[in-house]
Amino acid sequence: MVHSPGSTSRPDPATTGQRPSQRLGGRVQRGADLARLSATTGAGYLTSRVRGLRAGEEAELAFHVATAEKVLELLGSMKGAAMKLGQIASFVDLDLPPEIQSTYQGALSNLRTAAPPVDPELIAEVVHGEFGAPPERVFSRWDPWPLASASIGQVHRASLPGGGEVVVKVQYPGVAEAVESDLANAEALAPVAKLISPNLRLRPLVEELRARLVDELDYQREAQYQHAFFARYDGHPFVRVPRVHGDFCRPRVLVSEYIDGLGFDEMLAVAGPAERRRYGEIIYRFVFGSLHRFRLFNADPHPGNYLFLPDGSVAFLDFGSVKMFRREIREQIRRQLHAVIDGDIDRLMEVMRAAGFVPEGVETDPEALMAWFRRFNEPVLQDREWTYTPEFARDIIRSTTDPRLGPVDLLRRLNLPADYLMLNRIQWGVNSILGQLRAAANWRRISEELWDGAPPASDLGRRERPFIDASPYLA
């Protein structure tokens, strides 16, 4: 969720076309809507291809522009898992020509913070149901128009009775049922998914969404996760996590500190290369430092979850999809990374078998597996500066999903242990975000700092080292 200056002004439905959504439809209606989108999209795609043979690439591009608009309109109004799929597609670099990919990402990026809001009266009903009183009585000030609207809830600005500016995340009425409907109907999205990424395996993505969304629907659980991150980063020199007001949190309402800053797209419009590089390093340090130092992992790395503050720090938002790793798993991850960097095939295979990646009796090609892991971990292989690019992010996704490439058949023979499920999602997301920033650094040195406590590798590392050394939460 974003609470930034660009999100605080109340949009005009007459100019944006975003009229408030009513109650979310049931499974039959939502399934019919998805099926209708897929059918019209599939037929339109064939037509565009035929026209394209006669009129060139313009016809195909025009089709994708129209399709992106349809997807935005439908997924934005549906909320739930359908909208979550659109949010993921909005920032992950896909295997498409650049002009077509930018068409989808440009439209779907609106799902991150500016999807059609739910009718204020329906949101007020949720607050009343959780507190036994309308929002105007629970809070001393309540803005009925949201700062941001996302997949399972929307954020409103408010003031606490005792003072203090807060943001209140309220779950959409009926969204839990909508999530189950969307997951049950997800196969209807297959034709659209195939257009956007021809070799995408939809079923594993749906199962991933199911597990994560079950957690995300419990806002009190999310409040506990957010507090855990807040406690570990309170006072950090360049990482901010909003404070949770636990007394005001309920299963469908989460209340936390209001933080003023620029959203991701706003930052991109004003930040120069040096600032983007710095922000990229902060994001990298937060994501992987949390894992290796605190064994905590936030698996929702989309751009709407970052705010860029005037003092140069970055605020991290939305902790609905978090996992705490056991020390054993954290050590397996470290051993795997060191084996890949050293090119030690025997050690890599030993770690893979111990972690459960290689099932009993399954034949695999250790050399090919090492080659894929080195490709995947290219940023940390060499002791030198390395720049993330959108091309690298797309190449990694293609190497994992495109059956025309050798590693895919190899990878499909492996098992994915449950503890590692979230790591894949965030790795793709972080690659894409850092690619958009063109983030450059000696990621090998920074990673060794995070993994093994090596000396600080950059100015940011030197700034945070006293804070890390004094932390009582190192695990």
Helices and strands as residue ranges (DSSP letters): H 5-8, H 13-16, H 27-55, H 57-78, H 80-91, H 98-108, H 110-113, H 120-131, H 135-138, E 141-142, E 148-149, E 153-159, E 165-171, H 175-184, G 186-189, H 190-196, H 202-216, H 219-233, E 239-240, G 246-248, E 253-257, H 264-270, H 273-294, E 296-298, G 303-305, E 306-308, E 314-316, E 322-324, H 327-342, H 345-355, H 366-376, H 378-381, E 386-387, H 390-401, H 406-412, G 418-420, H 421-437, E 440-441, H 443-452, H 459-469
